[in-house]
Amino acid sequence: MKKLILASSSPRRAELLKQIGLNFEIRVGCVDEPLLPGLSPPELVECLAERKAAAVARDLNDGIVIAADTVVVWQGQVLGKPLNGEEAFDMLSRLQGSAHEVLTGVALIDARSGKVLVEHEKTRVFFRAMEDEEIGRYVASGEPLDKAGSYGVQGLAAIFIKRLEGCYTNVVGLPLARLAQMLKVFGYKVL
C-alpha cells in the first residue's frame, strides 16, 4: 500500500487521520496563504489545499500527499484565522446567534504519477446567541487564535453550537468521509 503524507502541521488533522487508523508521516511545505481576490470560497479552499499538497509532493518520489485548507464563511465574507484576540472577538461577535458555513478544500497528489484530485466539503453551523463576557472568556482561553473563524468545534466552542448540517469532521478541519472516497480513486482503501 502506498504511503500517506499529511501536508499539515495541524494537530487536529493528524488526530483525525489517526482516528480512522491511517499510518502517515507529516511534512509541511512553505506556502503563503493569502486570500486570493476573485475566487469563490470553494475555489479558494481548493486552490490553497492544492498549493499545500504541491509544495510537499514536489520533493517526493512516492506516496500520496494529503493537504487541506479550511475557512469559515459568514454572510459571504471569508473568515480565516484571527491575527489576535481582538480580531477573534470580532469574528465570534459576528457569528453568534446566526448560521455560517465551514468549507474545507482537500487535495491529494500522487507524488510518483503526478495525479491530482481536489474537492471541497461544506457544512452549515448554527451558533446560539452569546454574551460579550462569554466571548471574552473564550478568547482569553487562547483556543480561537489558530483556528479559522476563531473557534474549534471539538473544544470549548462546542457550548456555542446549536446544531450542524453536514460533516462534523469537516468543521474540525478534514472531512473524513470525503477523504476516504478520494483515497479510493488513488487505489487506497481506508477499510
C-alpha positions as CSV (number, residue, x, y, z in Angstrom):
1,M,0.0,0.0,0.0
2,K,1.2,3.5,-0.8
3,K,2.5,5.6,2.0
4,L,0.5,8.7,3.0
5,I,1.9,12.1,3.8
6,L,-0.1,14.7,5.6
7,A,1.0,18.2,4.4
8,S,-0.2,19.9,7.5
9,S,1.1,20.9,10.9
10,S,-2.5,20.8,12.3
11,P,-2.7,18.5,15.3
12,R,-6.4,18.2,14.7
13,R,-5.9,16.9,11.1
14,A,-3.3,14.4,12.4
15,E,-5.7,13.2,15.1
16,L,-8.5,12.7,12.6
17,L,-6.3,10.5,10.4
18,K,-5.2,8.5,13.5
19,Q,-8.8,8.2,14.5
20,I,-9.5,6.2,11.3
21,G,-6.4,4.1,11.7
22,L,-4.2,5.6,8.9
23,N,-0.5,5.4,9.1
24,F,1.1,8.6,7.7
25,E,4.0,10.9,8.1
26,I,3.9,14.7,8.4
27,R,5.7,17.0,6.0
28,V,4.9,20.7,5.7
29,G,5.9,22.8,2.7
30,C,6.3,26.5,2.7
31,V,3.1,28.0,1.3
32,D,1.8,31.5,1.6
33,E,-2.0,31.5,2.4
34,P,-3.3,34.9,1.2
35,L,-6.9,35.4,0.5
36,L,-7.0,35.4,-3.3
37,P,-9.2,38.0,-4.8
38,G,-11.9,37.0,-7.2
39,L,-12.2,33.4,-6.1
40,S,-15.3,32.0,-4.6
41,P,-14.9,30.3,-1.1
42,P,-14.9,26.8,-2.7
43,E,-12.4,27.8,-5.3
44,L,-10.2,29.5,-2.6
45,V,-10.0,26.4,-0.3
46,E,-9.4,24.1,-3.2
47,C,-6.6,26.3,-4.6
48,L,-4.9,26.7,-1.2
49,A,-5.2,22.9,-0.4
50,E,-3.7,22.1,-3.8
51,R,-0.8,24.6,-3.2
52,K,-0.1,22.9,0.1
53,A,-0.1,19.4,-1.4
54,A,2.1,20.5,-4.4
55,A,4.7,22.2,-2.1
56,V,5.3,18.8,-0.4
57,A,4.8,16.5,-3.4
58,R,7.5,18.2,-5.5
59,D,10.1,16.9,-3.0
60,L,8.9,13.3,-3.0
61,N,9.3,10.4,-5.4
62,D,6.5,8.3,-3.9
63,G,3.4,8.4,-1.8
64,I,0.0,10.2,-1.7
65,V,0.1,13.7,-0.3
66,I,-3.0,14.9,1.6
67,A,-3.5,18.6,2.2
68,A,-6.4,20.7,3.3
69,D,-7.5,24.3,3.9
70,T,-10.5,25.4,6.0
71,V,-12.3,28.7,6.1
72,V,-15.5,30.0,7.7
73,V,-17.9,31.9,5.5
74,W,-20.3,34.3,7.2
75,Q,-22.7,36.3,5.1
76,G,-20.5,35.9,2.1
77,Q,-17.3,37.0,4.0
78,V,-14.4,34.6,4.3
79,L,-13.1,34.4,7.9
80,G,-9.7,32.8,8.2
81,K,-7.5,32.6,11.3
82,P,-7.6,35.7,13.5
83,L,-4.4,37.7,13.8
84,N,-5.0,38.5,17.5
85,G,-7.6,38.3,20.3
86,E,-9.3,41.5,19.2
87,E,-9.9,40.0,15.7
88,A,-11.1,36.7,17.3
89,F,-13.6,38.6,19.5
90,D,-14.9,40.5,16.4
91,M,-15.3,37.3,14.4
92,L,-17.1,35.5,17.2
93,S,-19.4,38.5,17.8
94,R,-20.5,38.3,14.1
95,L,-21.0,34.5,14.2
96,Q,-23.0,34.5,17.4
97,G,-26.8,34.0,17.1
98,S,-26.5,33.1,13.4
99,A,-25.6,30.4,10.9
100,H,-22.4,30.2,8.8
101,E,-20.7,27.7,6.5
102,V,-17.4,25.9,7.0
103,L,-15.6,24.9,3.8
104,T,-12.6,22.6,3.6
105,G,-10.7,22.1,0.4
106,V,-8.9,18.7,0.2
107,A,-6.2,17.9,-2.3
108,L,-4.5,14.6,-3.0
109,I,-1.4,14.3,-5.1
110,D,0.3,11.0,-6.1
111,A,4.0,12.0,-5.9
112,R,5.0,9.3,-8.4
113,S,2.4,9.8,-11.1
114,G,1.6,13.5,-10.5
115,K,-2.1,12.6,-10.4
116,V,-4.1,15.4,-8.6
117,L,-7.6,15.3,-7.1
118,V,-9.1,18.3,-5.5
119,E,-12.5,18.6,-3.9
120,H,-14.3,20.5,-1.1
121,E,-16.8,19.9,1.7
122,K,-19.3,22.3,3.1
123,T,-21.0,22.2,6.5
124,R,-23.6,24.7,7.9
125,V,-23.0,25.6,11.6
126,F,-25.6,27.3,13.8
127,F,-24.3,29.3,16.8
128,R,-26.5,30.2,19.7
129,A,-26.7,33.8,21.0
130,M,-23.6,34.6,23.1
131,E,-22.9,37.3,25.7
132,D,-19.8,39.5,25.3
133,E,-18.5,38.2,28.6
134,E,-18.6,34.6,27.2
135,I,-16.9,35.6,24.0
136,G,-14.2,37.4,26.0
137,R,-13.5,34.4,28.3
138,Y,-13.4,32.1,25.3
139,V,-10.9,34.4,23.5
140,A,-8.8,34.6,26.7
141,S,-8.6,30.8,26.8
142,G,-6.3,31.1,23.7
143,E,-8.3,28.4,21.8
144,P,-9.5,30.6,19.0
145,L,-6.2,32.0,17.9
146,D,-5.1,29.3,15.5
147,K,-8.5,28.4,14.0
148,A,-10.5,29.5,11.0
149,G,-13.4,31.6,12.2
150,S,-11.9,31.8,15.7
151,Y,-13.3,28.6,17.1
152,G,-12.7,24.9,17.5
153,V,-15.9,22.8,17.3
154,Q,-14.0,20.0,19.2
155,G,-13.1,22.2,22.1
156,L,-14.7,24.8,24.4
157,A,-16.7,26.3,21.5
158,A,-18.9,23.2,21.4
159,I,-21.0,25.0,24.0
160,F,-21.9,27.7,21.5
161,I,-23.0,25.4,18.7
162,K,-26.8,24.6,18.5
163,R,-26.5,22.3,15.5
164,L,-24.6,21.3,12.4
165,E,-25.9,20.4,9.0
166,G,-23.3,18.3,7.2
167,C,-20.0,16.7,8.1
168,Y,-18.7,17.2,11.7
169,T,-15.1,16.3,10.8
170,N,-15.2,19.0,8.1
171,V,-15.6,21.6,10.8
172,V,-12.7,20.1,12.7
173,G,-10.6,20.6,9.5
174,L,-10.7,17.4,7.5
175,P,-13.8,15.8,6.1
176,L,-13.1,12.1,6.6
177,A,-15.9,10.6,4.5
178,R,-14.9,12.7,1.5
179,L,-11.2,11.9,2.1
180,A,-11.9,8.2,2.2
181,Q,-13.7,8.4,-1.1
182,M,-10.9,10.4,-2.7
183,L,-8.3,8.0,-1.5
184,K,-10.2,5.1,-3.2
185,V,-9.7,7.0,-6.6
186,F,-5.9,6.6,-5.9
187,G,-6.3,2.9,-5.1
188,Y,-6.0,3.4,-1.4
189,K,-8.8,1.8,0.7
190,V,-9.2,3.0,4.3
191,L,-11.2,-0.1,5.2
